[in-house]
């Protein structure tokens, strides 16, 4: 079997036509060393071995090694072979390839498709995903990593073949069964394992249902304000987006006379994102009536319903009526940790097979070993125990955040919707102030907040800041809040 060194040299020499064999081989190795493809302070293959792998004479390789040594690219260690030098000769830094790299860095931007340019033009994903006050970030340090690793290690010792190949069945059956049982109890979701499709989070779930159930140009409704990630996915899939206002009772499902009914309505009924209201009983009935009448799919995003800290939990919209036209989406990103990249869809029976096949075609499902471990984690009660612990911790942190706002800023800055739930709250700001500028100033001072105005599709007077409290302890929270208060004072808001 050839070494990687020989493979690289053989590949590159195919594009070299000028010079003798020895000259071409020398040039290849100089470039590979200068570019770091052959790392510094590593050992080169023995001359005899490399000659055999390249099907050239050993004398050719010996002469190349001697030239490399004379030029300072390699050194010889008695009894230990030939090693690439730690400090390369100055001339090696000015190879033609390096010049091409520099040129490419200063070249004009590549031409993108209209769709690609639109996606980047509306991109909103933050590079900051941890710390005060990143909205929606769970405290990933509190997850029982050791316990979960032990489950994984045991299952991984002798894995079944089925867990090492592509998944075309909507994910691990053990996990789908565990989820069907859990969701029935915790969220009043009516479904069996065959109706559950494992995804890599909410984004993939939105992409799947919007691609398979909508055509470009179809109208869909989203909440105003609403989650920018859903909005951007629908836009990139060519759908016509209509933002529907949200009030203290949730989305207002009003379809004007002679208006075209939407193909889908995306809604967060249990804890509206980002305002935090829940969809009232009357609005739920109206929404379901509208969906049944116009054959519209309701897509329920139940992203963090596990974290309600007072009062009765609100059941899912999916389980509100038998055979409701609802596609239910959930994720483990908030309850466990985002990098797990696991979520799920619960779909009506008529959609189960088509969406399962489409998911296999589009995404080639995997991560089955992790899914199997998560199934056991749920079935043995560890998942619910973790949620109970985190619910208590997040409740304490939310109360502390509210107390800081009340003590240092006053009641006018408290959330207009004060439901005790979720991993963030919206701090109210005076009408018309520049919440984007406040967020930018806070970021320069090391505090990460998101402006409420960026969650609206259309201009609004209302202003606020999304403050994530879940991933910061009380000391960090107080220090960061002091910095944020200073930003508000500097901008004349307080």
VOPAGU-2260 file (C-alpha; in pm, 1 decimal, decimal comma):
REM VOPAGU-2260
SITE   aa  ch    i         X         Y         Z
SITE  UNK   A    0       0,0       0,0       0,0
SITE  UNK   A    1     139,5     341,6     -97,7
SITE  UNK   A    2     202,1     612,3     160,2
SITE  UNK   A    3      13,7     941,4     149,0
SITE  UNK   A    4     341,0    1110,1      48,3
SITE  UNK   A    5     364,2     894,7    -262,8
SITE  UNK   A    6      -4,0     943,5    -347,0
SITE  UNK   A    7      33,9    1321,9    -334,8
SITE  UNK   A    8     350,6    1324,3    -546,4
SITE  UNK   A    9     197,8    1096,9    -810,5
SITE  UNK   A   10    -114,8    1312,1    -829,5
SITE  UNK   A   11      79,2    1638,4    -866,1
SITE  UNK   A   12     335,5    1505,0   -1115,4
SITE  UNK   A   13      54,7    1430,5   -1361,2
SITE  UNK   A   14      25,1    1806,4   -1419,4
SITE  UNK   A   15     399,4    1866,7   -1463,9
SITE  UNK   A   16     526,0    1826,0   -1819,0
SITE  UNK   A   17     857,1    2012,7   -1821,7
SITE  UNK   A   18    1191,9    1893,3   -1689,4
SITE  UNK   A   19    1343,5    1554,8   -1616,1
SITE  UNK   A   20    1181,2    1303,6   -1384,0
SITE  UNK   A   21    1421,5    1402,0   -1106,7
SITE  UNK   A   22    1350,6    1774,1   -1154,8
SITE  UNK   A   23     975,5    1719,8   -1147,1
SITE  UNK   A   24     997,2    1501,7    -835,7
SITE  UNK   A   25    1214,5    1762,3    -662,3
SITE  UNK   A   26     970,7    2041,5    -752,3
SITE  UNK   A   27     675,5    1841,2    -622,8
SITE  UNK   A   28     837,4    1779,0    -288,1
SITE  UNK   A   29     956,6    2139,2    -249,3
SITE  UNK   A   30     602,3    2267,1    -304,9
SITE  UNK   A   31     445,7    2010,2     -74,2
SITE  UNK   A   32     688,2    2101,6     205,7
SITE  UNK   A   33     653,5    2478,5     150,7
SITE  UNK   A   34     273,1    2458,7     152,2
SITE  UNK   A   35     265,6    2246,2     467,5
SITE  UNK   A   36     111,3    1947,2     292,4
SITE  UNK   A   37     416,2    1757,2     418,6
SITE  UNK   A   38     423,3    1894,4     776,1
SITE  UNK   A   39     737,8    2032,7     933,4
SITE  UNK   A   40     939,7    1817,5    1173,8
SITE  UNK   A   41     790,6    1496,8    1034,4
SITE  UNK   A   42     977,3    1203,1     887,9
SITE  UNK   A   43     985,2    1136,0     514,0
SITE  UNK   A   44     956,4     777,8     384,1
SITE  UNK   A   45    1282,8     587,7     345,1
SITE  UNK   A   46    1433,7     633,8      -2,0
SITE  UNK   A   47    1395,0     265,0     -83,0
SITE  UNK   A   48    1026,3     267,1      13,2
SITE  UNK   A   49     941,8     588,9    -172,5
SITE  UNK   A   50    1125,1     469,5    -484,4
SITE  UNK   A   51     921,6     149,1    -484,4
SITE  UNK   A   52     593,1     336,4    -431,6
SITE  UNK   A   53     670,1     580,2    -715,0
SITE  UNK   A   54     810,1     309,9    -945,8
SITE  UNK   A   55    1134,9     503,1    -996,2
SITE  UNK   A   56    1495,8     415,0    -924,6
SITE  UNK   A   57    1629,3     456,8    -574,1
SITE  UNK   A   58    1911,2     677,7    -710,0
SITE  UNK   A   59    1649,6     925,8    -835,8
SITE  UNK   A   60    1497,3     953,9    -488,3
SITE  UNK   A   61    1841,7     972,5    -324,8
SITE  UNK   A   62    1938,8    1262,7    -549,2
SITE  UNK   A   63    1611,9    1442,6    -469,4
SITE  UNK   A   64    1665,0    1397,9     -93,6
SITE  UNK   A   65    2021,7    1528,9    -124,5
SITE  UNK   A   66    1899,9    1838,1    -311,9
SITE  UNK   A   67    1630,5    1900,0     -49,8
SITE  UNK   A   68    1892,0    1873,9     223,0
SITE  UNK   A   69    2129,6    2109,1      44,8
SITE  UNK   A   70    1854,1    2367,2       9,7
SITE  UNK   A   71    1751,9    2339,3     376,0
SITE  UNK   A   72    1414,2    2168,2     329,6
SITE  UNK   A   73    1512,2    1850,7     516,0
SITE  UNK   A   74    1770,3    1727,4     764,0
SITE  UNK   A   75    1926,4    1385,3     816,8
SITE  UNK   A   76    1929,1    1223,6    1158,6
SITE  UNK   A   77    2172,2     941,3    1206,3
SITE  UNK   A   78    1985,2     615,2    1247,1
SITE  UNK   A   79    1652,2     797,1    1224,5
SITE  UNK   A   80    1608,8     883,3     855,4
SITE  UNK   A   81    1526,6    1207,5     676,5
SITE  UNK   A   82    1309,6    1469,9     845,1
SITE  UNK   A   83    1146,2    1786,1     716,5
SITE  UNK   A   84    1313,6    2089,8     870,1
SITE  UNK   A   85    1136,1    2287,0    1141,5
SITE  UNK   A   86    1254,0    2617,1     987,9
SITE  UNK   A   87    1230,6    2624,9     610,4
SITE  UNK   A   88    1462,7    2824,6     383,4
SITE  UNK   A   89    1345,7    3179,9     314,5
SITE  UNK   A   90    1299,2    3116,6     -55,6
SITE  UNK   A   91    1042,0    2846,9      14,2
SITE  UNK   A   92     796,3    3111,2     130,1
SITE  UNK   A   93     774,5    3257,9    -219,7
SITE  UNK   A   94     672,0    2958,8    -427,4
SITE  UNK   A   95     441,8    3006,0    -727,6
SITE  UNK   A   96     162,9    2825,2    -539,6
SITE  UNK   A   97     185,2    3066,0    -245,0
SITE  UNK   A   98     165,1    3359,0    -485,2
SITE  UNK   A   99    -150,7    3207,8    -633,1
SITE  UNK   A  100    -300,2    3176,0    -286,7
SITE  UNK   A  101    -230,4    3543,0    -216,2
SITE  UNK   A  102    -383,4    3641,9    -550,3
SITE  UNK   A  103    -696,1    3437,9    -474,5
SITE  UNK   A  104    -738,6    3612,6    -140,3
SITE  UNK   A  105    -748,9    3952,7    -310,7
SITE  UNK   A  106    -959,5    3841,4    -607,0
SITE  UNK   A  107   -1310,5    3971,4    -668,7
SITE  UNK   A  108   -1593,5    3787,2    -488,2
SITE  UNK   A  109   -1732,8    3486,7    -670,2
SITE  UNK   A  110   -2060,3    3532,4    -854,5
SITE  UNK   A  111   -2351,4    3380,2    -664,2
SITE  UNK   A  112   -2694,0    3274,7    -779,0
SITE  UNK   A  113   -2985,8    3505,8    -696,4
SITE  UNK   A  114   -3097,8    3251,6    -440,7
SITE  UNK   A  115   -2752,5    3235,0    -282,0
SITE  UNK   A  116   -2720,3    3612,6    -272,9
SITE  UNK   A  117   -3063,4    3639,3    -112,0
SITE  UNK   A  118   -2971,4    3384,5     153,6
SITE  UNK   A  119   -2649,4    3566,9     243,8
SITE  UNK   A  120   -2822,6    3902,8     228,1
SITE  UNK   A  121   -3069,4    3793,4     494,7
SITE  UNK   A  122   -2827,2    3579,7     699,0
SITE  UNK   A  123   -2874,6    3633,0    1070,3
SITE  UNK   A  124   -2692,4    3343,4    1235,7
SITE  UNK   A  125   -2466,5    3485,9    1503,8
SITE  UNK   A  126   -2106,0    3370,8    1550,2
SITE  UNK   A  127   -2165,6    3414,3    1923,2
SITE  UNK   A  128   -2346,7    3114,5    2070,8
SITE  UNK   A  129   -2238,8    3119,0    2434,0
SITE  UNK   A  130   -2217,0    3361,6    2723,7
SITE  UNK   A  131   -2413,9    3658,3    2855,7
SITE  UNK   A  132   -2674,1    3710,9    2717,4
SITE  UNK   A  133   -2701,2    3477,0    2416,0
SITE  UNK   A  134   -3074,1    3403,7    2364,2
SITE  UNK   A  135   -3179,9    3040,5    2361,1
SITE  UNK   A  136   -2844,3    2897,5    2471,5
SITE  UNK   A  137   -2884,4    2622,8    2734,0
SITE  UNK   A  138   -2623,5    2563,5    3002,9
SITE  UNK   A  139   -2439,3    2283,3    2825,1
SITE  UNK   A  140   -2197,6    2242,5    3116,2
SITE  UNK   A  141   -2478,9    2095,6    3327,7
SITE  UNK   A  142   -2555,3    1805,6    3093,5
SITE  UNK   A  143   -2455,6    1463,4    3240,6
SITE  UNK   A  144   -2183,5    1409,8    2979,8
SITE  UNK   A  145   -2013,9    1129,2    3172,4
SITE  UNK   A  146   -2334,9     927,6    3201,5
SITE  UNK   A  147   -2423,0     978,3    2834,3
SITE  UNK   A  148   -2067,2     885,5    2730,1
SITE  UNK   A  149   -2088,8     562,1    2928,3
SITE  UNK   A  150   -2409,1     466,3    2748,3
SITE  UNK   A  151   -2250,6     548,3    2413,1
SITE  UNK   A  152   -1930,8     358,3    2489,7
SITE  UNK   A  153   -2117,7      42,4    2585,6
SITE  UNK   A  154   -2340,0      51,2    2277,1
SITE  UNK   A  155   -2047,2     132,1    2048,0
SITE  UNK   A  156   -1836,3    -169,4    2145,8
SITE  UNK   A  157   -2027,7    -408,4    1920,1
SITE  UNK   A  158   -2265,1    -196,3    1709,4
SITE  UNK   A  159   -2521,6    -356,4    1483,1
SITE  UNK   A  160   -2460,0    -313,3    1111,2
SITE  UNK   A  161   -2791,0    -126,8    1083,0
SITE  UNK   A  162   -2649,9     154,4    1296,4
SITE  UNK   A  163   -2341,1     198,1    1078,1
SITE  UNK   A  164   -2511,9     253,9     742,9
SITE  UNK   A  165   -2742,6     519,0     596,9
SITE  UNK   A  166   -3086,2     549,3     751,0
SITE  UNK   A  167   -3385,3     539,3     519,5
SITE  UNK   A  168   -3646,0     470,0     788,0
SITE  UNK   A  169   -3672,4     811,7     948,5
SITE  UNK   A  170   -3413,0     745,9    1216,0
SITE  UNK   A  171   -3344,0     491,5    1490,0
SITE  UNK   A  172   -3658,9     296,1    1576,6
SITE  UNK   A  173   -3562,4     281,9    1946,5
SITE  UNK   A  174   -3547,4     661,3    1960,1
SITE  UNK   A  175   -3873,3     702,8    1771,0
SITE  UNK   A  176   -4045,8     464,2    2014,2
SITE  UNK   A  177   -3899,3     646,1    2314,3
SITE  UNK   A  178   -4013,0     979,9    2172,7
SITE  UNK   A  179   -4365,8     856,5    2100,5
SITE  UNK   A  180   -4402,7     754,1    2464,5
SITE  UNK   A  181   -4239,9    1067,2    2605,1
SITE  UNK   A  182   -4435,8    1312,3    2387,3
SITE  UNK   A  183   -4764,1    1141,1    2470,2
SITE  UNK   A  184   -4710,3    1202,9    2841,3
SITE  UNK   A  185   -4520,4    1532,7    2838,7
SITE  UNK   A  186   -4687,0    1715,7    2548,0
SITE  UNK   A  187   -5017,6    1530,7    2481,9
SITE  UNK   A  188   -4897,3    1447,7    2130,7
SITE  UNK   A  189   -5096,2    1169,5    1962,6
SITE  UNK   A  190   -4866,4     959,9    1743,3
SITE  UNK   A  191   -4689,9     627,4    1712,8
SITE  UNK   A  192   -4327,4     565,8    1624,7
SITE  UNK   A  193   -4405,4     533,5    1253,0
SITE  UNK   A  194   -4519,8     896,8    1245,6
SITE  UNK   A  195   -4189,3    1026,8    1383,7
SITE  UNK   A  196   -3897,5    1129,5    1162,8
SITE  UNK   A  197   -3563,7    1213,5    1322,8
SITE  UNK   A  198   -3400,0    1528,5    1182,2
SITE  UNK   A  199   -3085,0    1728,9    1244,2
SITE  UNK   A  200   -3280,4    2000,0    1421,3
SITE  UNK   A  201   -3559,2    2243,7    1345,7
SITE  UNK   A  202   -3392,2    2391,5    1037,0
SITE  UNK   A  203   -3381,7    2057,4     857,6
SITE  UNK   A  204   -3740,2    1987,1     960,2
SITE  UNK   A  205   -3859,5    2320,2     814,7
SITE  UNK   A  206   -3661,6    2258,4     497,3
SITE  UNK   A  207   -3807,5    1910,1     454,4
SITE  UNK   A  208   -4175,1    1998,5     498,1
SITE  UNK   A  209   -4155,9    2318,5     294,6
SITE  UNK   A  210   -3981,9    2143,9       3,7
SITE  UNK   A  211   -4210,0    1843,1      -7,1
SITE  UNK   A  212   -4545,8    2005,8      67,3
SITE  UNK   A  213   -4509,5    2343,6    -105,7
SITE  UNK   A  214   -4426,2    2463,9    -454,4
SITE  UNK   A  215   -4229,1    2781,1    -531,2
SITE  UNK   A  216   -4467,0    3074,7    -513,4
SITE  UNK   A  217   -4702,2    2916,3    -261,3
SITE  UNK   A  218   -4804,0    3142,4      24,2
SITE  UNK   A  219   -4705,1    3058,7     382,6
SITE  UNK   A  220   -4775,6    3243,1     704,6
SITE  UNK   A  221   -4523,0    3309,9     976,9
SITE  UNK   A  222   -4553,3    3499,6    1303,5
SITE  UNK   A  223   -4467,1    3870,9    1325,8
SITE  UNK   A  224   -4226,0    3891,4    1503,3
SITE  UNK   A  225   -4090,9    3544,3    1444,2
SITE  UNK   A  226   -3785,4    3325,4    1417,6
SITE  UNK   A  227   -3552,4    3450,0    1142,5
SITE  UNK   A  228   -3423,0    3095,1    1073,8
SITE  UNK   A  229   -3765,3    2974,3     960,4
SITE  UNK   A  230   -3817,1    3289,0     755,3
SITE  UNK   A  231   -3487,5    3249,2     568,8
SITE  UNK   A  232   -3544,0    2881,5     491,8
SITE  UNK   A  233   -3886,2    2954,5     347,3
SITE  UNK   A  234   -3743,3    3239,7     141,8
SITE  UNK   A  235   -3464,0    3025,3      -2,7
SITE  UNK   A  236   -3720,8    2762,1    -101,2
SITE  UNK   A  237   -3907,4    3019,7    -309,1
SITE  UNK   A  238   -4218,2    3060,9     -95,9
SITE  UNK   A  239   -4423,7    3377,3     -62,1
SITE  UNK   A  240   -4405,7    3478,7     303,6
SITE  UNK   A  241   -4686,5    3663,6     478,5
SITE  UNK   A  242   -4605,3    3785,2     829,8
SITE  UNK   A  243   -4912,1    3766,9    1057,8
SITE  UNK   A  244   -4926,5    3987,4    1365,8
SITE  UNK   A  245   -4898,6    3842,5    1715,4
SITE  UNK   A  246   -5074,9    3996,3    2016,2
SITE  UNK   A  247   -5113,8    3892,0    2379,3
SITE  UNK   A  248   -5315,5    3585,6    2270,6
SITE  UNK   A  249   -5069,1    3474,4    2002,1
SITE  UNK   A  250   -5100,0    3468,6    1624,4
SITE  UNK   A  251   -5413,1    3637,8    1483,8
SITE  UNK   A  252   -5558,7    3385,8    1233,8
SITE  UNK   A  253   -5760,3    3628,0    1025,1
SITE  UNK   A  254   -5801,6    3542,9     655,8
SITE  UNK   A  255   -5955,7    3841,2     472,3
SITE  UNK   A  256   -6236,3    3772,4     227,2
SITE  UNK   A  257   -6121,0    3666,8    -121,2
SITE  UNK   A  258   -5764,5    3623,7       1,3
SITE  UNK   A  259   -5569,5    3318,1     -98,5
SITE  UNK   A  260   -5535,6    3069,1     186,3
SITE  UNK   A  261   -5179,8    2980,0     287,4
SITE  UNK   A  262   -5034,6    2638,7     211,2
SITE  UNK   A  263   -4870,4    2633,6     555,0
SITE  UNK   A  264   -4883,4    2830,2     878,1
SITE  UNK   A  265   -4574,9    2821,6    1099,9
SITE  UNK   A  266   -4657,2    2885,9    1462,5
SITE  UNK   A  267   -4503,5    2857,4    1811,5
SITE  UNK   A  268   -4822,2    2812,8    2018,6
SITE  UNK   A  269   -4682,2    2706,2    2356,4
SITE  UNK   A  270   -4418,4    2979,7    2387,4
SITE  UNK   A  271   -4419,6    3228,2    2100,3
SITE  UNK   A  272   -4075,1    3314,7    1973,7
SITE  UNK   A  273   -3953,8    3570,1    2059,9
SITE  UNK   A  274   -4228,4    3746,4    2261,4
SITE  UNK   A  275   -4317,9    3455,6    2491,4
SITE  UNK   A  276   -4700,3    3463,5    2468,1
SITE  UNK   A  277   -4898,7    3141,7    2430,2
SITE  UNK   A  278   -5175,7    3078,2    2181,1
SITE  UNK   A  279   -5511,1    3112,0    2355,9
SITE  UNK   A  280   -5779,3    2844,3    2349,0
SITE  UNK   A  281   -6000,2    3050,5    2118,0
SITE  UNK   A  282   -5714,3    3120,2    1877,0
SITE  UNK   A  283   -5627,4    2751,5    1864,9
SITE  UNK   A  284   -5980,5    2668,0    1760,8
SITE  UNK   A  285   -5980,3    2942,1    1497,4
SITE  UNK   A  286   -5647,7    2825,9    1357,2
SITE  UNK   A  287   -5756,9    2463,5    1335,8
SITE  UNK   A  288   -6088,0    2561,9    1171,8
SITE  UNK   A  289   -5903,8    2770,6     913,7
SITE  UNK   A  290   -5660,9    2486,3     841,9
SITE  UNK   A  291   -5935,2    2225,6     797,3
SITE  UNK   A  292   -6146,0    2452,9     577,3
SITE  UNK   A  293   -5864,0    2549,2     339,5
SITE  UNK   A  294   -5654,3    2230,0     358,2
SITE  UNK   A  295   -5367,3    2419,7     515,5
SITE  UNK   A  296   -5091,6    2251,8     715,0
SITE  UNK   A  297   -5017,0    2395,5    1058,9
SITE  UNK   A  298   -4647,8    2352,9    1145,2
SITE  UNK   A  299   -4606,7    2365,2    1522,0
SITE  UNK   A  300   -4257,7    2453,3    1648,5
SITE  UNK   A  301   -4244,0    2334,0    2009,6
SITE  UNK   A  302   -3883,0    2440,5    2062,6
SITE  UNK   A  303   -3859,6    2489,2    2441,5
SITE  UNK   A  304   -4194,3    2397,3    2598,2
SITE  UNK   A  305   -4021,7    2180,3    2862,0
SITE  UNK   A  306   -3911,4    2495,2    3042,4
SITE  UNK   A  307   -4225,3    2641,9    3195,5
SITE  UNK   A  308   -4155,9    2754,3    3551,2
SITE  UNK   A  309   -4501,1    2829,8    3690,3
SITE  UNK   A  310   -4864,1    2746,6    3618,6
SITE  UNK   A  311   -4993,5    2461,9    3408,5
SITE  UNK   A  312   -4803,3    2360,3    3094,0
SITE  UNK   A  313   -4980,9    2429,9    2766,9
SITE  UNK   A  314   -5052,0    2110,9    2569,8
SITE  UNK   A  315   -4945,2    2081,0    2210,2
SITE  UNK   A  316   -5161,5    2208,1    1927,2
SITE  UNK   A  317   -5112,2    1868,8    1760,7
SITE  UNK   A  318   -5296,1    1693,5    2042,7
SITE  UNK   A  319   -5570,6    1954,0    2074,9
SITE  UNK   A  320   -5809,2    1771,1    1840,6
SITE  UNK   A  321   -5813,4    1421,4    1689,3
SITE  UNK   A  322   -5648,6    1399,7    1347,1
SITE  UNK   A  323   -5553,7    1766,8    1355,3
SITE  UNK   A  324   -5382,1    1894,5    1035,9
SITE  UNK   A  325   -5067,2    1967,2    1236,6
SITE  UNK   A  326   -4702,7    1883,6    1172,7
SITE  UNK   A  327   -4523,2    1893,7    1506,2
SITE  UNK   A  328   -4152,7    1986,2    1534,4
SITE  UNK   A  329   -3927,2    1941,1    1835,4
SITE  UNK   A  330   -3556,8    1957,2    1915,8
SITE  UNK   A  331   -3301,6    1842,6    2172,8
SITE  UNK   A  332   -3094,9    2159,1    2120,6
SITE  UNK   A  333   -3254,2    2336,0    2418,0
SITE  UNK   A  334   -3304,5    2042,8    2653,4
SITE  UNK   A  335   -2961,8    1879,7    2595,1
SITE  UNK   A  336   -2716,2    2074,2    2377,2
SITE  UNK   A  337   -2720,9    2225,5    2026,0
SITE  UNK   A  338   -2419,3    2041,7    1882,2
SITE  UNK   A  339   -2605,3    1712,4    1926,4
SITE  UNK   A  340   -2792,2    1814,4    1608,2
SITE  UNK   A  341   -3099,7    1605,8    1675,9
SITE  UNK   A  342   -3462,2    1703,1    1636,2
SITE  UNK   A  343   -3780,4    1535,5    1518,4
SITE  UNK   A  344   -4099,9    1569,6    1322,9
SITE  UNK   A  345   -4432,0    1416,1    1419,6
SITE  UNK   A  346   -4645,7    1400,8    1106,0
SITE  UNK   A  347   -4999,3    1284,2    1020,8
SITE  UNK   A  348   -5014,9     921,7     908,5
SITE  UNK   A  349   -5078,4    1015,8     544,8
SITE  UNK   A  350   -4749,1    1208,6     535,2
SITE  UNK   A  351   -4528,4     961,6     720,1
SITE  UNK   A  352   -4412,4     749,2     426,8
SITE  UNK   A  353   -4365,9    1033,6     173,0
SITE  UNK   A  354   -4168,5    1248,9     416,0
SITE  UNK   A  355   -3958,0     955,6     532,4
SITE  UNK   A  356   -3859,5     874,9     172,1
SITE  UNK   A  357   -3795,9    1242,8      95,3
SITE  UNK   A  358   -3574,3    1280,1     403,4
SITE  UNK   A  359   -3366,2     981,1     294,2
SITE  UNK   A  360   -3330,7    1125,9     -57,0
SITE  UNK   A  361   -3240,5    1477,1      55,8
SITE  UNK   A  362   -3027,1    1420,9     364,4
SITE  UNK   A  363   -2916,5    1055,9     389,2
SITE  UNK   A  364   -2989,0    1012,9     759,7
SITE  UNK   A  365   -2719,6     903,4    1001,9
SITE  UNK   A  366   -2599,2     945,0    1362,9
SITE  UNK   A  367   -2774,2     619,5    1448,1
SITE  UNK   A  368   -2530,9     526,7    1724,8
SITE  UNK   A  369   -2597,3     856,0    1902,1
SITE  UNK   A  370   -2970,9     814,2    1845,4
SITE  UNK   A  371   -2962,9     468,2    2002,5
SITE  UNK   A  372   -2779,1     605,7    2305,8
SITE  UNK   A  373   -3028,7     889,5    2337,3
SITE  UNK   A  374   -3315,1     641,2    2323,1
SITE  UNK   A  375   -3173,8     458,5    2625,0
SITE  UNK   A  376   -3108,4     791,1    2798,5
SITE  UNK   A  377   -3479,0     871,7    2763,4
SITE  UNK   A  378   -3615,5     524,5    2841,5
SITE  UNK   A  379   -3418,3     493,4    3166,0
SITE  UNK   A  380   -3551,3     824,1    3299,6
SITE  UNK   A  381   -3230,3    1026,2    3267,8
SITE  UNK   A  382   -3384,6    1272,1    3022,0
SITE  UNK   A  383   -3674,1    1370,1    3247,1
SITE  UNK   A  384   -3442,9    1390,2    3547,8
SITE  UNK   A  385   -3214,0    1628,4    3356,7
SITE  UNK   A  386   -3507,8    1844,5    3248,7
SITE  UNK   A  387   -3630,5    1869,1    3610,3
SITE  UNK   A  388   -3284,3    1983,3    3725,3
SITE  UNK   A  389   -3252,6    2238,6    3447,9
SITE  UNK   A  390   -3606,6    2367,6    3495,4
SITE  UNK   A  391   -3521,6    2452,8    3855,5
SITE  UNK   A  392   -3188,3    2613,8    3761,7
SITE  UNK   A  393   -3330,5    2819,3    3475,3
SITE  UNK   A  394   -3622,3    2935,3    3690,3
SITE  UNK   A  395   -3377,1    3073,5    3948,7
SITE  UNK   A  396   -3170,9    3246,0    3682,0
SITE  UNK   A  397   -3476,1    3400,7    3521,4
SITE  UNK   A  398   -3597,0    3539,6    3853,3
SITE  UNK   A  399   -3254,1    3689,4    3912,5
SITE  UNK   A  400   -3251,8    3854,0    3568,8
SITE  UNK   A  401   -3597,5    4002,8    3626,2
SITE  UNK   A  402   -3485,2    4134,9    3964,8
SITE  UNK   A  403   -3186,7    4310,2    3804,4
SITE  UNK   A  404   -3409,2    4481,2    3546,3
SITE  UNK   A  405   -3656,9    4591,1    3811,2
SITE  UNK   A  406   -3389,9    4712,4    4055,5
SITE  UNK   A  407   -3159,3    4900,3    3816,3
SITE  UNK   A  408   -3387,3    5006,1    3528,9
SITE  UNK   A  409   -3741,5    5006,2    3660,9
SITE  UNK   A  410   -4074,5    4847,1    3579,6
SITE  UNK   A  411   -4094,0    5014,8    3236,5
SITE  UNK   A  412   -3812,8    4788,2    3113,7
SITE  UNK   A  413   -3970,0    4463,8    3233,4
SITE  UNK   A  414   -4102,7    4226,3    2964,4
SITE  UNK   A  415   -4448,2    4325,5    2843,4
SITE  UNK   A  416   -4526,8    3953,2    2847,1
SITE  UNK   A  417   -4411,2    3811,5    3177,1
SITE  UNK   A  418   -4482,3    3440,3    3130,3
SITE  UNK   A  419   -4229,4    3241,0    3328,7
SITE  UNK   A  420   -4096,4    3011,2    3059,8
SITE  UNK   A  421   -3816,5    2954,4    2812,2
SITE  UNK   A  422   -3447,2    3038,2    2802,6
SITE  UNK   A  423   -3472,2    3411,4    2728,3
SITE  UNK   A  424   -3684,5    3714,8    2802,6
SITE  UNK   A  425   -3748,0    4035,6    2610,1
SITE  UNK   A  426   -3639,0    4347,3    2796,3
SITE  UNK   A  427   -3863,7    4633,9    2691,7
SITE  UNK   A  428   -3705,9    4952,5    2553,6
SITE  UNK   A  429   -3867,2    5291,5    2480,2
SITE  UNK   A  430   -4058,4    5312,4    2151,9
SITE  UNK   A  431   -3847,7    5410,7    1852,5
SITE  UNK   A  432   -3504,4    5388,5    2017,1
SITE  UNK   A  433   -3224,8    5215,4    1825,1
SITE  UNK   A  434   -3209,1    4865,2    1972,2
SITE  UNK   A  435   -2972,5    4755,4    1692,5
SITE  UNK   A  436   -2721,3    5021,7    1797,0
SITE  UNK   A  437   -2758,4    4919,3    2163,0
SITE  UNK   A  438   -2687,6    4555,5    2073,6
SITE  UNK   A  439   -2383,3    4656,0    1864,8
SITE  UNK   A  440   -2239,3    4868,5    2147,1
SITE  UNK   A  441   -2300,9    4591,0    2401,0
SITE  UNK   A  442   -2123,7    4339,7    2175,4
SITE  UNK   A  443   -1817,7    4564,4    2157,6
SITE  UNK   A  444   -1818,3    4556,4    2538,3
SITE  UNK   A  445   -1845,0    4175,7    2543,9
SITE  UNK   A  446   -2218,7    4137,6    2608,4
SITE  UNK   A  447   -2422,0    3950,2    2347,0
SITE  UNK   A  448   -2786,7    4053,5    2313,0
SITE  UNK   A  449   -3016,8    4054,6    2010,7
SITE  UNK   A  450   -3238,9    4348,4    1909,5
SITE  UNK   A  451   -3610,3    4271,4    1899,2
SITE  UNK   A  452   -3661,2    4482,2    1586,1
SITE  UNK   A  453   -3461,7    4231,5    1377,5
SITE  UNK   A  454   -3727,8    3966,3    1436,8
SITE  UNK   A  455   -3988,5    4166,2    1245,5
SITE  UNK   A  456   -4026,7    4148,8     867,6
SITE  UNK   A  457   -4184,2    4493,9     853,9
SITE  UNK   A  458   -4079,3    4814,7    1034,8
SITE  UNK   A  459   -4219,6    4849,1    1384,8
SITE  UNK   A  460   -4201,5    5111,2    1658,4
SITE  UNK   A  461   -4162,3    4853,4    1931,3
SITE  UNK   A  462   -3807,4    4802,6    2058,5
SITE  UNK   A  463   -3644,9    4561,4    2299,8
SITE  UNK   A  464   -3352,3    4331,9    2365,9
SITE  UNK   A  465   -3355,8    3952,7    2384,4
SITE  UNK   A  466   -3161,8    3847,8    2694,4
SITE  UNK   A  467   -3068,3    3483,9    2734,9
SITE  UNK   A  468   -3030,3    3393,5    3101,0
SITE  UNK   A  469   -2992,0    3016,4    3089,1
SITE  UNK   A  470   -2618,1    2981,5    3028,1
SITE  UNK   A  471   -2487,7    3237,7    3281,6
SITE  UNK   A  472   -2467,1    3206,6    3657,9
SITE  UNK   A  473   -2572,2    3490,5    3886,5
SITE  UNK   A  474   -2227,7    3647,8    3919,8
SITE  UNK   A  475   -2171,5    3652,5    3543,9
SITE  UNK   A  476   -2524,4    3779,2    3496,1
SITE  UNK   A  477   -2478,9    4070,9    3735,9
SITE  UNK   A  478   -2144,8    4175,2    3583,8
SITE  UNK   A  479   -2278,7    4159,1    3226,8
SITE  UNK   A  480   -2596,9    4342,3    3324,1
SITE  UNK   A  481   -2387,3    4623,4    3467,4
SITE  UNK   A  482   -2211,0    4654,0    3131,9
SITE  UNK   A  483   -2544,2    4655,6    2947,1
SITE  UNK   A  484   -2680,2    4922,4    3181,5
SITE  UNK   A  485   -2374,8    5133,8    3101,5
SITE  UNK   A  486   -2447,6    5097,9    2728,8
SITE  UNK   A  487   -2807,1    5214,6    2780,9
SITE  UNK   A  488   -2682,6    5514,2    2980,0
SITE  UNK   A  489   -2421,7    5603,8    2716,4
SITE  UNK   A  490   -2691,8    5608,5    2447,7
SITE  UNK   A  491   -2921,7    5824,6    2659,8
SITE  UNK   A  492   -3192,5    5560,2    2700,6
SITE  UNK   A  493   -3175,0    5573,7    3082,4
